[in-house]
């Protein structure tokens, strides 16, 4: 099993836009679909994950034009040239908003699918059934199954946080059994979560400490990327750096960004340190030698090597390979 995983992930060619292999999501930046001026800058924005936004960043009165703009962008994607992001995603509206089907009807007219569909406010496994029905009725099962598009979902309520294991398990099973998009990452929606429980947002983030730690634990239990909350004060660079490094230390893979000025701080904070990169490279080299010898389990620097550790090493090396090819 390990050798197949190793070959599939590390032999993938690195491109500016790629649907295969590991996708680093150190920073995730939103670009409102209603803002045509910002849409013209999308190919030049250097960020790991760029999200064309239809949800919170778009006023209700601008939803129609935002859908049209994003569908047009995807329809003409080939003419945009190389993008500087690793992933171009689209965040649609939630099931509870009543706008999901309208979003997908318009987006499905485009020739291209985004590299990732991003779905906010997934509160229960029952929401996922409605999401699958909406995609199947607009895109069709075959187009979904042949797309290679990833799935990213948002956890934004107390109910969703407590029910995370069932939500993640159900989503992964939908890919396995029905061919729905593969779940690749999960995002913690701190603002909506705080509103849901009646907490007051602060720069220190103490009001979401338990939620963030439970969130990242659930993500890692299912080998999924965990994307941390927004840092709301865009002028507080040191506060952003502190919270980014804190999230990295807790096991988060990246952080949401609401302004381009936040991107360098976030992405630098989530870079693997040199000693960790060296550890990952040595572990993979040792694994290859071990596979070639035909032996079973092995230890590396005093630790028994299991699948999560190997995947962690491969993801670190893949991230560095992406950056070296920019």
Secondary structure, 3 states (H helix, E strand, C coil): CHHHHHHHHHCCCCCCCCCCCCCCCCEEEEEECCCHHHHHHHHHCCCCEEEEECCCCCCHHHHHHHHHHHHHHHHCHHHHCCCCCCEEEEEECCCCCCCHHHHHHHHCCCCCCCCEEEECCCCCHHHHHHHHHHHHHHCCHHHHHCCCCEEEEEECCHHHHHCHHHHHHHHHHHHHHHCCCEEEEEEECHHHHHHHHCCCCCCCCHHHHHHHHHHHHHHHHCCCEEEECCCCCCCCHHHHHHHHHHHHHHCCCEEEECCHHHHHHHHHHCCCCHHHHHHHHHHHHHHHHHHHHCCCCCEECCEECCHHHHHHHHHHHHHHHHHHCC
